[in-house]
Amino acid sequence: MEDTTIDFDSYDEMCRDFQVHVPKYFNFGFDVIDRWAEIDRNKLAMIWVNQAGLEKKFSFRDMKNLSNQAANILLKYGIQKGDRVMLMLPRIPEWWIFTVALIKLGAVVCPCPTMLTPKDIDYRLNVGKFKMIITNRENSAKVDEVVDGCPSLTCRFLVDGERPGWVSFPDELLYPAPVSHRSVSMPVGKTLATDPMLIYFTSGTTGEPKMVLHNNGYPLGHLVTAGLWQTVGKNDVHFTYSDTGWAKCAWGKIFGQWIRGACLFIYDVKGRFKATELLPLLEKYEISTFCVPPTIYRMLILADLEKFDLRELRHCVSAGEPLNPEVIRVLEEGTGLTIHEGYWQTETVCCIGTFKGMKNRPGSMGKPAPGWHIELHDDDGNIVGLHEEGKIAVGLNPRPPGLFVEYLDNAAANTESFRNGFYYTGDKAFRDEDGYYWFVGRDDDIIKSSGYRIGPFEVESALLEHPAVQESAVVGSPDLIRGTIVKAFIVLKPGYDPSERLVKDIQNHVRSTTAPYKYPRAVEFVKDLPKTLSGKIKRNELRANEFARFSKD
């Protein structure tokens, strides 16, 4: 796939002229990876580095040949078009090799985090009816613990060694003879853009995780993510920090970036990790575009940013959770760069963002992406007015490229989310007079206290502006008099200790920064906040603990 220029002078021009064309047949492996390998056999696709400093580089031609080799082995063990395969690997090159191989075969790949427990793995294998699991030695014992209760699983595949009952990738490469790596040896047929390609399990902040199905056209939707939001081009080195099991990996570590012809920078982290480890890497590898979640940015601004030569870094983005304006301000002071926010879900590509040709408005999600018709609705499906909070609703006529197909085997979730020609994201926002959207919170995160409706994000942003606060989460806590009060869970910066005096100071700060009724009447200092595998704060867990404590009292 040849690179195309995505350059617009204004947001209006971009919305008028930019389109994502999804052909009838599309396969990311053949139409992107192999195409770039044909255009330029030496074009760099990946720089891989681990915490010990080991470095490997792969061209698109390497990825083409290695994925074909892996596909031939998978064919040998019965993986065919439509088969579901769970891929549970850390940030090692084999994750990309097998992802591309499975896509080429028309199989349905399900990336999962290596942090899953045996119980998590058992649930996913059975509910998804997976035929094969591909993992490494470090995680294989967890699979063996539950395999007897997973009847659909017919093959366990190990990428880095040997284990009884497992296929060994290294052995397959050596014995009885290496298979041809130049082509997929059996005809696999074309894949329709509408054929299933990818399953992600949602973060599971409430209830059991749901299966989100994407089709073969999904990678093309990330032209918006990579081209218009991350501004990635064919000469860029792009770095997204994300686990391979998260949907953020699809956003920043494979699809849109490789369609655009960029080189991926992959940092393989094992064991303890400090966000400041990333700064020398940004300098050494001359990273040009950068995407990390708000949690990482909040840690990075604690460092002396001016000590690092980041002149090649030209564009920073953040998504997954809203980024507090204070973090944006500090990073801009330290680097001269602002952070462009975007809004997405496991179910979507970047559908709201600060795109090329737009003025950045710190704290705002931005505006709807080209091809995405988005409205804010009240509980009855009516469009709300300016500065009124409403449910984020994505229009389905036409259906935008990159929106998921459905929740697999979950009619109730589909009925709840797809209504009256719209997909309801479950999030709330408001829109200002210039068309910018501002995140309010999840439907169930809104706090109703003494007749007021309070979005936790605004309070958390105010808290973060206090010099002692490193991270915070705000939830509603039951109260005998007011029904519900605002409670803040706070992680302090190094050098600060909990005290009643500090509580009063923080409360007074929030009173002076937001409307007085929004200040946290209760404050609890904690060492860390509960988060999902993708790094989102589990406010529902904090809220549930508060109500459980109240019922006991």
N, C-alpha and C positions, 0 to 999 in steps of 0.2 A: 504494500500500500504506500503510495507516494505521499510525501509530506505536503500539506497545503498550508498556505499562509492564513492565519486568523488575526486580522488586524482591522480594527474599527476605530473611528474617531469619536464615536459616541455610543451610549447604550441604545438609543433609539435606532441608530443605523445597524447595530448588531442584531437587534430583534427583528429588523426588517429583512436583513440580507443573509443571516446565518441560518443554515439548516443542517440537520443530520439526516443523511440519506441512508436508509436501511434497505439493502437489496433483498431479493427473495431468498437467495442462498448466501450464507456468510459463515466463515469459520475463522476464528481469531488465529489459530495455529497456522493454517495454510495461507490465509489472506493477509496476515500482518507479519508474523515472524519469518515465514519462508519468503515472503515478498521483499522484506528489507534485506534478507540474505542474498537475494538475487540482485537487488539494486546496488549494494555495496558489500562485498564479501568481508571487508575489514571493519565495518561499522560496529562501534562498541555498544553493547546492549546492557552490560552490568559490570559494576565494580563491587566485589564482595570483600568485606573485611570483618574479622572477628575481634574480640576484646584483647586477644593476645598479639594482635598486629599482623596476623596472617592475611595475605591479600591474594585474591584470584580475580581474573578478568575474563569475560566471555563476550564474544562478538555475536551478532545475530546469526551468523553462519554456524557458530558453535551451538547456539540454542536450537537451530533447525535440526542439526545432525543428532544432537543428544536427545532431543524430544522424539525424533523418529526412532532412535535406538530403544528408548524406553517404551514407545508405543508398540513396537514389535514384541517386546517381552510381555507386555500386558495382554496383547492378543493371544500369545502362547498360553496364558492362564485364563483365557475365556472371557476377557472384558470386551464387550461389544457395545454397539450404539444403544444408548438408553440405559445401560447398567449404571447403578449408583455406586460411587467409590468415595469413602471417607479418607481425607488426606490430613494427617496429624503430624506435621513436621515443624521444627523451629526454622529460623531464618537461614537456611542452608540452600545452596544452589539447587539441590534435588527438588525442593518445593516447586520452583519455577519449571524445571525440566518435566516433572510429572504432571503439573497442571496443564502445560501446553500439550503434552502427550495425550492426556485424557480428552482434552477438547478436540484434538485432531481425530480421535476415535469416535467422537460423538457421544462419549460417556458423560455422565452427570457427576461433577466433582463437588465434594462438600468439604471445604477447608474448616478445620477445627483447631482451637488453641491447644497447645501441649499441656496447659495447666489443668485440663479436664481430669476429674477423678474417675475411678472405675464406674461409679454410679452414673456419672454424666455420660460416659462412653456407652454404657449399657442402654441408657435411655435413647440416645441418638441412633445407635445401630439398629435398635428394634423399631422405633417409630419411623425411621427412614428406610428400613428394609435394605440396608446396604449389602452389596455382594462382596466387596473387598475393602480392607483397610490398609493404608500405606503409612508406616510410621518408622521410628528408629528404635535402637536397642533400649535407650533410656526410658521409653514409654511403652515398650512391648509388654512388660509384665502386667500393666493395668488392663490391657486387652485380654491377656490370657486368663485373668481373674474372672472375666464375665463371658468368655466366648461360648461356654456350654449353654448359656441361655440366649444365644443370638442365632437362631436357625437360618436366617438369610445369609449370614456371613460364610462364604465358601472358601475364601482365600485371605491369608494374612501375609503381607509383603513388607520385608525389612530392607531399608535402603543402605544400611551401614554394617552389616555383619551377619552372623548366623544364629539361629535359635530353633529348637525342635518345633516342627509344625508350621514353620514360616518359610516362605520363598526368600532367598537371599539375592538381592540385586547384585552385589559384587560377584557372587558365584555365577549368576546368569551372564555376566559380562565375560567370564573366563571359560566356562564349561557348559556344554561340550565344545562350543566354539562361539565366538562373538557373532551376533546377528548383524545384518547389514544396517548401517546407520544412515544410509543415504536416502532411503525411502521407506515408507510404511509398506511392509511386504504384502499385506492382504488388502483387497479393495474394501474401503470403509464407507464409500458412498458420500454424497454431499450432505451437508447439514443445512436445513432450513434455518433462517434467522429466528423462526418461531419455535424451533426445537428446544427442549430443555437442555441447559448447560451447567447450571450452578445452583447449589442449595446453600443458604446460610441459615444458621439457627440464630434467632434474635437473642439479645442480651439476657432476656429473662428476668427483668427487674420485677415483674409481677407474674406469678404462675409459671408453668413449664414453658421453656422456649418453643417458639413456633418456627416452622420451616418456611423460609422465604425462597420462592423459586424464581430464578432469572433464566432468560433464554439466550440463544446465541447472538441475538442482536444487542444484548446488554452492553458489551464492551464499547460499541459505537456511541452509546449514550454518554460515555465518559470523555468524548471529544469536548463536551462542555466543561467537564471537571478539569481536564488537563490543559486544554487549549485556551478557554476563556477565563477560567478562574485561577488555575495555577500558572497560566501563561507559559506553559512548557513548549519548547521548540526542539528541532532535531539536533541542535548543537548544545543543548542544556544537559547538565548533570543534576538530576532531581533526587531529593532525599525526603522521603516520608518515613517517619518513625512509627512503626506499627507492627504488631504481632501478625504472623501469617494467617492466624485463625480469625481475624477480625475483618469485617466488611471494609474497614478503612484501608486494608491492604489492596482491595480491588480498586479503591479510589486513587491510591498513590504509588503502588508498587508493581503494577503490571499493565493494565489495559490501556487507559488513555495515554499514558506516557510512552508506551511502545508503539501505539498507533501513530503518535506524533514523531517517533524516531529518536526519542531522548535516551540517554544512558541512565539506568537506575543505580543509585548508590545504596547498598544494603549493609547494614551494621548488625552483625550477629551477636546478640547479647545473651549471655548465660550467667546466672548467678546475680550478684548484687550489681545494681546499676544506678549511676548518678547522672542526672540530666546534663551536668556540666561536662561529662565525657564527650558530648556532641560538639562542643565548641572547637576543640583542636581538629576534629574531623572536617568540620565546615571549612576551616582554613586550609588544611593540607590537601583536600581533594577538590578544592575550589567549587564547592556546591553553589549552584546558581539559583535554584528554586527549592523551597523548603516548606514542609508541612508537618506540624506536630500538634497534638491535642493541647487544650488549655493547661492541663496539669503540667506538661513539660515546660511551656512558656512561663508558668508561674515559678518554676524552679530556675529557669535560665536567667531571669531578671535579677536573681540574687547574686549572680557572678559579676565580675568587672568586665563588661562586654568590650570595653575599649582596648583591652589587652590583646585582642585577637584581630587578625587581618581578615576581614570579611568583605573585602571590596568586590569579590566575584558574586556575592550573594545579592540578588537584585529583587527577589520577590518572596514574601512570606505569607502563608495562609494558615488558617486554623478552622477546624470544624469538629463536630461531634457533640460539643456542648458550647453554649455561649461563652465568649471571652470577655472578661471584665475590662472596662475601659482603662482602669489603672494599669493593667499589665501592658496594654497597647502603648500607653504613654511612656512607661519606663523603657520599653524596648526601643521605641523611636528615639528617645533621648540618648540611648547607648549605641545605636547602630545607624540612625538616620532612616531606618526602614519602618514602615507601618505594617500592621498585620491585617490582611484582607480576610474577612470572615465569610463563611459559607454555611449553608444549612443542608443537611442530608440525613438519610436514615439507611438502615440495612436494605430497605425496600426501594431506594432511589439512587440516582446519581446526584450531582450538585444541582439542586432545583431552585435554590435562592442563593444569591451571593453578590459580592462586590467584584464585578467582572471588569475586563479591559474596557477602557473608555468611560468608566464611572468614577466619580469622586468618592473617595473612601470616607465613610461616616462611622467613626469608632463606636463600637457597641451595637451597631446595626447588623442584621444578617445580610442586608443588601436588597436587591430586587430580583424578581423571578427570572429564571434563565430563559433564553430564547427557546420557543417551542413548548414552554411550560405555562399553562394558564392556571393561575393560582388566585383563589379568593379566600376571604376570611368570613366565616359563617357563625351565626348564633345557633342556639340549640334547635331551632326550627328550620335551619337551612337557609336563612335569609342573610344577605350581605350586610355586615356591620359598617358603621360609619368610621370616619377618620379618627384615629387615636382611641378607638374602642376595641377591646380585645375580642378575638374571634378564633374559631377553630380553623387551622390551616387545611384547606381543601384543594386538591389537585384535580383539574378538569380532565375528563377522559375522552373528550371529543374535539380533536383526535387524541389518542393515547400517546403520551410523549415517549420517545426512545429512552430506555434506561429505567423506566418504571417496572417494578416486579410484576410477574404474571399473576400469582396468587399465593395464599398460604396453603401449602400442601395438606390435604386431608383434614381441613379445618373449616368446615362450612360456617360455623358460628363466627369465627374471626373474619371471614370474607364478607359475610352479611353485615357485620358491624362496620367494617372499614370501607366497603364499596356501596355507596348509596346515592341515588338520584343523579347519576352521571359524574360522581366525584369519588376520589379516594381521600378519606380523612386520615390524616397522619397521627392524630392523637395529641398534637401539640397546639399551643395557643400563641398568638402574636397579635400585634396591632400595627397599623400602617400609618405613616405620617403623610403630610400634604405633598411631599416630594416623591412619594411612591416607595420609600424605604420601609422595610419590614423590621420589627423589633420583637425579639423573642420574649415571651412571658413565662411559659413553663408547660409541663405536661398537664393534661386535663386534670389528673388526680393530684398534682402538686400544688394547685391553687389553694391558698389558705383563706378561709372565711372566718373573720374574727370581729366580733362586736358590730356586725353589719357591713364590714368592709371586706373587699376581695383583694388579696395581696399576693402578687407573684414573687416567688422566692428569689428569682434571679436579681431583681432590683436591690433587694436587701443584701444579698451576697456580694454584689458589686460595691455597695456602700461599705460593707465590712472590710473588703479587700483594700480599700483606700486607707484604712487605719494602719499605721506603721508596724503594729505588733502582729497583724493577721497574715498568715501565709495561705491558708485555705479555709473555706467555710461551707457549710450546708445549712439551709434554713428549711424548717418544716413546721407544720401546725402541731401543737401539743395540747391535749385536753386540759381544760381549766373549769373549776366548779362555777366561777362567777361569769367569765366571758365566753364559756363554751370551748373556745379554742384561742390559744395565744401563739405568737410567733416565738419560736425557739431556735437559737443558733448553736450549731456545733462548730467549734473553732480549733484549728491547728495553728499554734503560735510559731512565729519565726524564732530561730536560734537567738538566745540572749534574753528572751522574755519568759517570765514565770506567771502562772495563774494567780490571781488575787481578786478580792472584791473590788479593790480600787480600779483594777484594770477592767473589770466587768462594767463598772459605772462609766469609765472613760469611753469604752467601746459603745455602750448604749447612747451616751450623749453625742458621740460622733455620728451615729446613724440618724439620730433625731435631727441633727443639723444638716444632714446630707439628703435625706428623703422626707416624705411626709411624716409627721410625728407619730401617727398611728401605726407606722410600719416597723418601728424599732423592736428589736428582740427583747421581750420581757423576761426571757430566761436564756441563760448562756451556759454552755457546758464545754469545757476545754478537753480536747481529745488528742491522742497521739497521731491518729490517722482517721480517714473517713472510709466507710465501706464503699467499694466500687465494683462495677461489673468487670468482666474480663476485657472489655473494650475501653475501660477507664472512666466510665460515666458514674457519677455519684448515685448511690442507691438511697435516694431520699425516702423511697417507700419502706425500706428496712428501718431507717431511723424513725419514721413516723409510726410504723407498727410497734416498735419497741416502746415508744412513748405511750401509745394507747394501751399496750399490755401492762405497763407499769401502773398506769392510772387505774385500770380495772382491778389490779391487786390491792392498790391503796384503798 
